[in-house]
Amino acid sequence: MTQKRSPYATPDITNLHVAILGGTGDQGRGLARRLALAGQRVTIGSRRAERAEQAAADLDAGPSLTGTDNASAVANADVVIVAVPWEGHRELLESLAGPLSGKIVVDCVNPLGFDQRGPYPLEVPEGSAAEQAAVVLPDSRVVAAFHHVSAVLLLDPEIESVELDVLVLGEDRDATDVVRALADRIPGVRGLYGGRLRNAGQVEALTANLIAVNRRYKTHAGLRITGV
């Protein structure tokens, strides 16, 4: 009789190599810093290798954090986090579709617009940034996660623990378990399964609400899921 897998169980990801596309932006640098400090091998990717190398050096997170160009970062990675601006999302993924084949691709992009009334979610033909990634990368294992993690908190050396939950969405349970384990490596963060990829749009859109909360209350709000 096959033993039922615990919903809380996660795999050992100690030896996995993580690449972060858009790793020179605030969100990418923040995730790179926290994961590297936790002992994960991380490579920051950028269009220009020298810019990525400088970002890694400036973060001063130890020898497990390096930087290079996007294609080289992807080639040597097991898991690739996409933290690029929405405007360049499709173009970048299309250019790397071959090297991303077979890899876990974690999309944390939030398609948002801003006007005089504040932030608002943009309409995405595929339904969400993560679903767009799945269409562009049919041979990759696309997961949505890390949408609501404050870059300010991730980058602040005075903050040891970032208290929030990360919703992880996807079709491949093994892949979502890997990404939950990555989230768990950041002190204070807990990765929780949040549903199928078709539900990613509402998670991405919720970022607009959190930005509104942050602006009103001068904070860096996150999410906690109760009862789990």
SEBADREN-124315 format. One record per residue (C-alpha): residue in three letters; x, y, z. Coordinates in nm, 2 decimals, padded with zeros to 4 digits. Example, Ala and Ser with C-alpha at 12.3 -4.5 7.8 and 13.67 -1.06 7.14 Angstrom:
<tornus>
tornu res=ALA&px=01.23&py=-00.45&pz=00.78
tornu res=SER&px=01.37&py=-00.11&pz=00.71
</tornus>
This chain:
<tornus>
tornu res=MET&px=00.00&py=00.00&pz=00.00
tornu res=THR&px=00.14&py=00.34&pz=-00.10
tornu res=GLN&px=00.17&py=00.58&pz=00.19
tornu res=LYS&px=-00.01&py=00.91&pz=00.13
tornu res=ARG&px=00.22&py=01.21&pz=00.09
tornu res=SER&px=00.19&py=01.47&pz=00.37
tornu res=PRO&px=00.08&py=01.81&pz=00.23
tornu res=TYR&px=00.35&py=01.97&pz=00.46
tornu res=ALA&px=00.64&py=01.76&pz=00.33
tornu res=THR&px=00.90&py=01.92&pz=00.11
tornu res=PRO&px=01.21&py=01.78&pz=-00.06
tornu res=ASP&px=01.57&py=01.84&pz=00.02
tornu res=ILE&px=01.68&py=02.12&pz=-00.21
tornu res=THR&px=02.02&py=02.20&pz=-00.05
tornu res=ASN&px=02.21&py=02.12&pz=-00.37
tornu res=LEU&px=01.98&py=02.28&pz=-00.62
tornu res=HIS&px=02.12&py=02.58&pz=-00.82
tornu res=VAL&px=01.88&py=02.87&pz=-00.85
tornu res=ALA&px=01.91&py=03.14&pz=-01.13
tornu res=ILE&px=01.72&py=03.47&pz=-01.10
tornu res=LEU&px=01.63&py=03.65&pz=-01.42
tornu res=GLY&px=01.59&py=04.01&pz=-01.35
tornu res=GLY&px=01.82&py=03.96&pz=-01.06
tornu res=THR&px=01.95&py=04.32&pz=-01.07
tornu res=GLY&px=01.61&py=04.46&pz=-00.99
tornu res=ASP&px=01.50&py=04.51&pz=-00.63
tornu res=GLN&px=01.28&py=04.19&pz=-00.61
tornu res=GLY&px=01.54&py=03.98&pz=-00.78
tornu res=ARG&px=01.83&py=04.11&pz=-00.56
tornu res=GLY&px=01.62&py=04.06&pz=-00.25
tornu res=LEU&px=01.54&py=03.70&pz=-00.33
tornu res=ALA&px=01.90&py=03.63&pz=-00.43
tornu res=ARG&px=02.03&py=03.78&pz=-00.11
tornu res=ARG&px=01.80&py=03.58&pz=00.12
tornu res=LEU&px=01.84&py=03.25&pz=-00.06
tornu res=ALA&px=02.22&py=03.29&pz=-00.08
tornu res=LEU&px=02.24&py=03.37&pz=00.29
tornu res=ALA&px=02.04&py=03.06&pz=00.36
tornu res=GLY&px=02.31&py=02.86&pz=00.18
tornu res=GLN&px=02.14&py=02.81&pz=-00.16
tornu res=ARG&px=02.36&py=02.84&pz=-00.47
tornu res=VAL&px=02.23&py=03.14&pz=-00.66
tornu res=THR&px=02.32&py=03.31&pz=-00.98
tornu res=ILE&px=02.19&py=03.65&pz=-01.07
tornu res=GLY&px=02.11&py=03.69&pz=-01.44
tornu res=SER&px=02.10&py=04.01&pz=-01.65
tornu res=ARG&px=02.13&py=04.11&pz=-02.01
tornu res=ARG&px=02.48&py=04.23&pz=-01.92
tornu res=ALA&px=02.70&py=04.00&pz=-01.73
tornu res=GLU&px=02.90&py=04.28&pz=-01.57
tornu res=ARG&px=02.59&py=04.43&pz=-01.43
tornu res=ALA&px=02.49&py=04.10&pz=-01.27
tornu res=GLU&px=02.84&py=04.04&pz=-01.14
tornu res=GLN&px=02.83&py=04.39&pz=-00.97
tornu res=ALA&px=02.49&py=04.32&pz=-00.82
tornu res=ALA&px=02.61&py=04.00&pz=-00.67
tornu res=ALA&px=02.92&py=04.16&pz=-00.53
tornu res=ASP&px=02.72&py=04.45&pz=-00.38
tornu res=LEU&px=02.49&py=04.22&pz=-00.20
tornu res=ASP&px=02.79&py=04.06&pz=-00.02
tornu res=ALA&px=02.59&py=03.74&pz=00.05
tornu res=GLY&px=02.89&py=03.50&pz=00.03
tornu res=PRO&px=03.05&py=03.28&pz=-00.23
tornu res=SER&px=02.73&py=03.10&pz=-00.31
tornu res=LEU&px=02.60&py=03.41&pz=-00.49
tornu res=THR&px=02.73&py=03.50&pz=-00.84
tornu res=GLY&px=02.62&py=03.69&pz=-01.14
tornu res=THR&px=02.64&py=03.64&pz=-01.52
tornu res=ASP&px=02.43&py=03.70&pz=-01.83
tornu res=ASN&px=02.08&py=03.55&pz=-01.86
tornu res=ALA&px=02.16&py=03.27&pz=-02.09
tornu res=SER&px=02.46&py=03.15&pz=-01.89
tornu res=ALA&px=02.26&py=03.17&pz=-01.56
tornu res=VAL&px=01.98&py=02.96&pz=-01.70
tornu res=ALA&px=02.22&py=02.70&pz=-01.86
tornu res=ASN&px=02.36&py=02.60&pz=-01.52
tornu res=ALA&px=02.04&py=02.62&pz=-01.31
tornu res=ASP&px=01.79&py=02.37&pz=-01.18
tornu res=VAL&px=01.53&py=02.63&pz=-01.08
tornu res=VAL&px=01.49&py=02.97&pz=-01.26
tornu res=ILE&px=01.30&py=03.25&pz=-01.09
tornu res=VAL&px=01.16&py=03.51&pz=-01.33
tornu res=ALA&px=01.16&py=03.86&pz=-01.17
tornu res=VAL&px=01.16&py=04.08&pz=-01.47
tornu res=PRO&px=00.94&py=04.39&pz=-01.55
tornu res=TRP&px=00.61&py=04.28&pz=-01.70
tornu res=GLU&px=00.68&py=04.48&pz=-02.02
tornu res=GLY&px=00.97&py=04.25&pz=-02.11
tornu res=HIS&px=00.83&py=03.93&pz=-01.98
tornu res=ARG&px=00.72&py=03.75&pz=-02.29
tornu res=GLU&px=01.02&py=03.86&pz=-02.50
tornu res=LEU&px=01.27&py=03.74&pz=-02.25
tornu res=LEU&px=01.10&py=03.40&pz=-02.20
tornu res=GLU&px=01.07&py=03.35&pz=-02.57
tornu res=SER&px=01.44&py=03.41&pz=-02.62
tornu res=LEU&px=01.53&py=03.15&pz=-02.35
tornu res=ALA&px=01.26&py=02.89&pz=-02.43
tornu res=GLY&px=01.52&py=02.63&pz=-02.54
tornu res=PRO&px=01.76&py=02.66&pz=-02.24
tornu res=LEU&px=01.46&py=02.67&pz=-02.00
tornu res=SER&px=01.32&py=02.34&pz=-02.13
tornu res=GLY&px=01.28&py=02.08&pz=-01.86
tornu res=LYS&px=01.35&py=02.33&pz=-01.58
tornu res=ILE&px=01.13&py=02.45&pz=-01.30
tornu res=VAL&px=01.05&py=02.81&pz=-01.39
tornu res=VAL&px=00.91&py=03.02&pz=-01.10
tornu res=ASP&px=00.72&py=03.33&pz=-01.22
tornu res=CYS&px=00.68&py=03.61&pz=-00.97
tornu res=VAL&px=00.59&py=03.88&pz=-01.21
tornu res=ASN&px=00.29&py=04.11&pz=-01.13
tornu res=PRO&px=00.12&py=04.27&pz=-01.44
tornu res=LEU&px=00.02&py=04.60&pz=-01.29
tornu res=GLY&px=-00.06&py=04.95&pz=-01.41
tornu res=PHE&px=-00.05&py=05.28&pz=-01.22
tornu res=ASP&px=-00.25&py=05.59&pz=-01.27
tornu res=GLN&px=-00.37&py=05.88&pz=-01.05
tornu res=ARG&px=-00.60&py=05.64&pz=-00.87
tornu res=GLY&px=-00.32&py=05.41&pz=-00.78
tornu res=PRO&px=-00.22&py=05.06&pz=-00.88
tornu res=TYR&px=-00.45&py=04.82&pz=-01.07
tornu res=PRO&px=-00.41&py=04.48&pz=-01.24
tornu res=LEU&px=-00.36&py=04.47&pz=-01.61
tornu res=GLU&px=-00.55&py=04.23&pz=-01.83
tornu res=VAL&px=-00.34&py=03.94&pz=-01.97
tornu res=PRO&px=-00.47&py=03.75&pz=-02.27
tornu res=GLU&px=-00.35&py=03.42&pz=-02.12
tornu res=GLY&px=-00.50&py=03.50&pz=-01.78
tornu res=SER&px=-00.19&py=03.58&pz=-01.59
tornu res=ALA&px=00.19&py=03.63&pz=-01.62
tornu res=ALA&px=00.24&py=03.27&pz=-01.50
tornu res=GLU&px=00.00&py=03.13&pz=-01.76
tornu res=GLN&px=00.17&py=03.34&pz=-02.03
tornu res=ALA&px=00.50&py=03.18&pz=-01.92
tornu res=ALA&px=00.34&py=02.83&pz=-01.94
tornu res=VAL&px=00.22&py=02.91&pz=-02.30
tornu res=VAL&px=00.56&py=03.04&pz=-02.40
tornu res=LEU&px=00.75&py=02.76&pz=-02.22
tornu res=PRO&px=00.55&py=02.44&pz=-02.30
tornu res=ASP&px=00.85&py=02.22&pz=-02.21
tornu res=SER&px=00.92&py=02.39&pz=-01.87
tornu res=ARG&px=00.76&py=02.32&pz=-01.53
tornu res=VAL&px=00.60&py=02.66&pz=-01.46
tornu res=VAL&px=00.51&py=02.76&pz=-01.11
tornu res=ALA&px=00.38&py=03.09&pz=-00.97
tornu res=ALA&px=00.52&py=03.22&pz=-00.64
tornu res=PHE&px=00.69&py=03.50&pz=-00.45
tornu res=HIS&px=00.44&py=03.77&pz=-00.57
tornu res=HIS&px=00.38&py=03.94&pz=-00.23
tornu res=VAL&px=00.73&py=03.94&pz=-00.08
tornu res=SER&px=00.85&py=04.30&pz=-00.01
tornu res=ALA&px=01.19&py=04.37&pz=-00.17
tornu res=VAL&px=01.25&py=04.64&pz=00.09
tornu res=LEU&px=01.23&py=04.38&pz=00.37
tornu res=LEU&px=01.43&py=04.12&pz=00.17
tornu res=LEU&px=01.71&py=04.37&pz=00.12
tornu res=ASP&px=01.71&py=04.52&pz=00.48
tornu res=PRO&px=02.01&py=04.38&pz=00.67
tornu res=GLU&px=01.84&py=04.48&pz=01.00
tornu res=ILE&px=01.55&py=04.25&pz=00.94
tornu res=GLU&px=01.64&py=03.89&pz=01.02
tornu res=SER&px=01.30&py=03.73&pz=00.97
tornu res=VAL&px=01.04&py=03.82&pz=00.70
tornu res=GLU&px=00.70&py=03.71&pz=00.85
tornu res=LEU&px=00.47&py=03.60&pz=00.57
tornu res=ASP&px=00.34&py=03.31&pz=00.36
tornu res=VAL&px=00.42&py=03.26&pz=00.00
tornu res=LEU&px=00.14&py=03.11&pz=-00.22
tornu res=VAL&px=00.28&py=02.86&pz=-00.46
tornu res=LEU&px=00.06&py=02.76&pz=-00.76
tornu res=GLY&px=00.12&py=02.51&pz=-01.04
tornu res=GLU&px=00.02&py=02.18&pz=-01.21
tornu res=ASP&px=00.32&py=01.97&pz=-01.11
tornu res=ARG&px=00.32&py=01.88&pz=-00.75
tornu res=ASP&px=00.68&py=01.79&pz=-00.74
tornu res=ALA&px=00.77&py=02.13&pz=-00.88
tornu res=THR&px=00.54&py=02.32&pz=-00.64
tornu res=ASP&px=00.70&py=02.12&pz=-00.35
tornu res=VAL&px=01.04&py=02.23&pz=-00.46
tornu res=VAL&px=00.93&py=02.59&pz=-00.47
tornu res=ARG&px=00.76&py=02.57&pz=-00.13
tornu res=ALA&px=01.09&py=02.44&pz=00.01
tornu res=LEU&px=01.28&py=02.74&pz=-00.15
tornu res=ALA&px=01.03&py=02.98&pz=00.02
tornu res=ASP&px=01.09&py=02.79&pz=00.35
tornu res=ARG&px=01.46&py=02.87&pz=00.33
tornu res=ILE&px=01.40&py=03.24&pz=00.39
tornu res=PRO&px=01.37&py=03.29&pz=00.77
tornu res=GLY&px=01.01&py=03.36&pz=00.87
tornu res=VAL&px=00.86&py=03.27&pz=00.53
tornu res=ARG&px=00.64&py=02.97&pz=00.47
tornu res=GLY&px=00.56&py=02.83&pz=00.13
tornu res=LEU&px=00.20&py=02.70&pz=00.09
tornu res=TYR&px=00.03&py=02.54&pz=-00.21
tornu res=GLY&px=-00.22&py=02.78&pz=-00.35
tornu res=GLY&px=-00.39&py=02.60&pz=-00.63
tornu res=ARG&px=-00.36&py=02.54&pz=-01.00
tornu res=LEU&px=-00.19&py=02.78&pz=-01.23
tornu res=ARG&px=-00.52&py=02.90&pz=-01.36
tornu res=ASN&px=-00.57&py=03.07&pz=-01.03
tornu res=ALA&px=-00.25&py=03.27&pz=-01.06
tornu res=GLY&px=-00.42&py=03.58&pz=-01.20
tornu res=GLN&px=-00.60&py=03.66&pz=-00.87
tornu res=VAL&px=-00.28&py=03.62&pz=-00.67
tornu res=GLU&px=-00.09&py=03.85&pz=-00.91
tornu res=ALA&px=-00.37&py=04.11&pz=-00.89
tornu res=LEU&px=-00.38&py=04.10&pz=-00.51
tornu res=THR&px=-00.04&py=04.28&pz=-00.52
tornu res=ALA&px=-00.23&py=04.60&pz=-00.62
tornu res=ASN&px=-00.43&py=04.58&pz=-00.30
tornu res=LEU&px=-00.11&py=04.52&pz=-00.09
tornu res=ILE&px=00.05&py=04.83&pz=-00.25
tornu res=ALA&px=-00.25&py=05.03&pz=-00.15
tornu res=VAL&px=-00.23&py=04.90&pz=00.20
tornu res=ASN&px=00.14&py=04.99&pz=00.21
tornu res=ARG&px=00.08&py=05.34&pz=00.09
tornu res=ARG&px=-00.20&py=05.41&pz=00.34
tornu res=TYR&px=-00.03&py=05.26&pz=00.64
tornu res=LYS&px=00.33&py=05.33&pz=00.56
tornu res=THR&px=00.43&py=04.96&pz=00.59
tornu res=HIS&px=00.54&py=04.66&pz=00.39
tornu res=ALA&px=00.24&py=04.43&pz=00.42
tornu res=GLY&px=00.24&py=04.06&pz=00.36
tornu res=LEU&px=00.00&py=03.77&pz=00.38
tornu res=ARG&px=-00.05&py=03.50&pz=00.65
tornu res=ILE&px=-00.28&py=03.21&pz=00.59
tornu res=THR&px=-00.46&py=03.09&pz=00.90
tornu res=GLY&px=-00.56&py=02.74&pz=01.00
tornu res=VAL&px=-00.28&py=02.56&pz=00.81
</tornus>
